[in-house]
Amino acid sequence: MHLFILLFSSLPAFAVNAPACGGAANLNELFRCAEQRAPALKAADYTLAEANAKQAVYAERRNPDLGLESFHGSVAGVHQAESNLALGFPLELGGKRAARAEVGLRAVGEAEAAKFRARAELRRGLLLNLHRYRQAQHEREVVEESIGSFAKLLGQYGARASLSPEQETSAAVYRMAKSEYELKKAVLLDELDELDGYFFLNLGTRGSALKNLLPPSPAEWPALSAKVGEGGSPAMAERRAARLSAEAALSLAKSESWPTLMVGPSIRRQEQGGAVGALYGFNVGLTLPVFHAGGSARAAAAKRVEASDQAQTLSSAAEGAEREVQAAVYGRSTALLKSTLSHREIERAHGAIEGLFARGVVPSPLVIEAHRSYFELEKARNERERKAIDALLQIRTIDGTILEDTL
C-alpha cells in the first residue's frame, strides 16, 4: 500500500497529464488508452524513438580529415619555411557504412520487439486485474453480508433482558465470527486498494470508475486452438530481433577488418630566402593491421550469433512446454468450473439458508458454518476462475494473439 502511495506522489508528468481512461466505452478503448499513458509503454516509446534517431547516426558518412604541418628554421644561415595542408576524404572499404546502417536498423527492430512485449504484458495485466477487481468486490459483498447477519443476530440477543448459558455461548460465538469476517474484509480492502493503485498508475483512474467496464465471469470458456502459434510470441519476437542484431554486428565486425582509405588533395607552401613557391598534389593514407586484423572482434560477434541461435531454440522449447502446462491447467480449471456450483447457484442456496436463519430454527454452529462455506466456496471458485483466465492469457501470449483477443 505504501508503494502505491509513493507512486501516486511521484508519477512522471506524462502520466499525470495524460487523459484518464475512465471514460472508455469498451475494453478495446480502455486498452488503447492504457497504451497511451502506461509507464511501461511510455518507456518503450522513448526507447523506440531513441533507436530511430540513432539509425540516422549509424548511416552517416564519416567527415573528412584536415591536416596542417608547419616548419620554420635556417639552413646554412638561410631562413626556410614550409607549410603542408592535406585534406583527406575517407573511403570506407568492406561496406562499413552499410554495415553500420544495418546495426541501426536492427536496433530499431529490437526496440519494436520490446514494445510488443510491453503491450502484451500490459494487456494481460489489465485483464487479470479487471477480473480480480470484480471478484474482490463480490467477495467483499459476501463478507459484508455475513457481518450484517452476525450483527443482526447479536442485536437480537442484546435486546433480551437475560440470556441462558446456551444463548450466552451463541452470542460469544457470533461476536468471534463477526470479528473474523471484519478481518477478512480488511484483507479484501487492502487488495482493492492495491488494485486501485495499479489502475491509477496505468489508467489514471480508480477501479470505481471502471465499474461498467469490468468483464463478467466467463459463462462460456473458449476452446484452445490446436495449432500452436509459430514463433509469434513477444519473447520469440525479441529473440528474432536479437538474432538479426547479432548478424548485423558480425557484418560490421567483418567490415571493420578492411582498412579505411584517406584520399584527398595536398598543398605545400615553401619559402627559402626570399623565394616563395607552392606545390600541389594528393595524399593517400590507410590503417595498417600491424597489431591485429580484427579477428577477435569477428570471433566475438560470431559467438553472439551462435548464442542468439541457441537462445531462440531454447526459448521455443520452453514456450512449447509452458503452453502444454497451461493448456492442462486451463482444461482442468474450466472442467471444474463447469461441474461445480456456479456463482448464481451458490447465492441461491445461501439465500434459502438465510431464510432459515431469520426464523431462528438453525443453531449457531450451523449459522457460522454456512457463512464460512459460502465465503470459502466463492473464494475458491474465484481463485480457480482466475487461474483459468491466467492460463488462457498465457497461451494467447505464446500463440501471439494476446493483442487481438479479450476475455
KAFEN-V344789 format. One record per pair of residues at least 24 apart in sequence whose ideal C-beta (glycine too) atoms are under 6 Angstrom apart, sorted by the first residue. I is the first residue (numbers start at 1). GAP is how many residues later the second one is. D is the distance in whole Angstrom. If there is no record, write none. Layout:
[[I & GAP & D] [I & GAP & D]]
//
This chain:
[[1 & 192 & 6] [4 & 193 & 3] [7 & 194 & 6] [14 & 28 & 6] [15 & 24 & 6] [20 & 184 & 3] [20 & 185 & 5] [21 & 182 & 4] [21 & 183 & 6] [22 & 183 & 4] [22 & 187 & 4] [27 & 379 & 5] [30 & 183 & 6] [31 & 92 & 6] [34 & 168 & 5] [34 & 169 & 6] [37 & 167 & 6] [38 & 84 & 5] [38 & 164 & 4] [40 & 78 & 5] [41 & 77 & 6] [44 & 70 & 6] [44 & 71 & 4] [44 & 74 & 4] [47 & 64 & 5] [48 & 63 & 4] [48 & 67 & 6] [51 & 56 & 5] [51 & 57 & 5] [51 & 60 & 4] [52 & 56 & 6] [54 & 50 & 6] [55 & 49 & 4] [55 & 53 & 6] [58 & 42 & 4] [58 & 43 & 5] [58 & 45 & 6] [58 & 46 & 3] [59 & 42 & 4] [62 & 28 & 4] [64 & 24 & 6] [64 & 25 & 5] [78 & 195 & 5] [80 & 192 & 5] [81 & 190 & 4] [82 & 188 & 5] [83 & 186 & 5] [84 & 184 & 5] [85 & 182 & 5] [86 & 180 & 4] [86 & 197 & 5] [87 & 177 & 4] [87 & 178 & 6] [88 & 174 & 3] [88 & 176 & 4] [89 & 174 & 6] [89 & 175 & 5] [90 & 170 & 5] [90 & 172 & 6] [91 & 170 & 4] [91 & 172 & 6] [92 & 168 & 5] [93 & 165 & 4] [94 & 161 & 4] [94 & 164 & 3] [95 & 160 & 5] [96 & 159 & 4] [99 & 152 & 5] [99 & 153 & 4] [99 & 156 & 4] [102 & 146 & 4] [103 & 145 & 5] [103 & 149 & 5] [106 & 138 & 5] [106 & 139 & 4] [106 & 142 & 4] [109 & 132 & 4] [109 & 135 & 6] [110 & 131 & 4] [110 & 135 & 6] [113 & 124 & 4] [113 & 125 & 4] [113 & 128 & 4] [116 & 118 & 5] [116 & 121 & 5] [117 & 117 & 4] [120 & 114 & 5] [120 & 277 & 6] [120 & 282 & 5] [123 & 279 & 6] [124 & 269 & 5] [129 & 66 & 6] [129 & 69 & 6] [130 & 84 & 6] [130 & 85 & 6] [131 & 84 & 6] [131 & 258 & 6] [133 & 62 & 5] [133 & 74 & 5] [134 & 80 & 4] [135 & 247 & 4] [136 & 52 & 6] [136 & 55 & 5] [136 & 56 & 5] [139 & 49 & 6] [140 & 48 & 5] [142 & 233 & 5] [142 & 236 & 5] [143 & 38 & 5] [143 & 41 & 5] [143 & 42 & 5] [146 & 35 & 5] [146 & 225 & 4] [147 & 31 & 6] [147 & 34 & 5] [150 & 24 & 5] [150 & 27 & 5] [150 & 28 & 4] [170 & 194 & 4] [173 & 191 & 5] [177 & 191 & 5] [221 & 113 & 4] [224 & 103 & 6] [229 & 170 & 3] [229 & 171 & 4] [232 & 168 & 2] [233 & 86 & 6] [233 & 164 & 6] [233 & 165 & 5] [233 & 167 & 5] [235 & 80 & 6] [239 & 72 & 6] [239 & 73 & 5] [239 & 76 & 5] [242 & 66 & 5] [243 & 65 & 4] [246 & 58 & 4] [246 & 59 & 4] [246 & 62 & 4] [247 & 58 & 6] [249 & 52 & 5] [250 & 51 & 4] [250 & 52 & 6] [250 & 55 & 5] [253 & 44 & 4] [253 & 45 & 5] [253 & 48 & 4] [254 & 44 & 6] [256 & 38 & 5] [257 & 36 & 6] [257 & 37 & 4] [259 & 27 & 4] [259 & 28 & 5] [261 & 25 & 5] [319 & 79 & 5] [323 & 72 & 6] [323 & 75 & 5] [326 & 65 & 4] [326 & 68 & 5] [326 & 69 & 5] [329 & 62 & 4] [330 & 58 & 6] [330 & 61 & 4] [330 & 62 & 6] [333 & 51 & 5] [333 & 54 & 5] [333 & 55 & 4] [334 & 54 & 5] [336 & 48 & 6] [346 & 31 & 6] [350 & 24 & 5]]
//
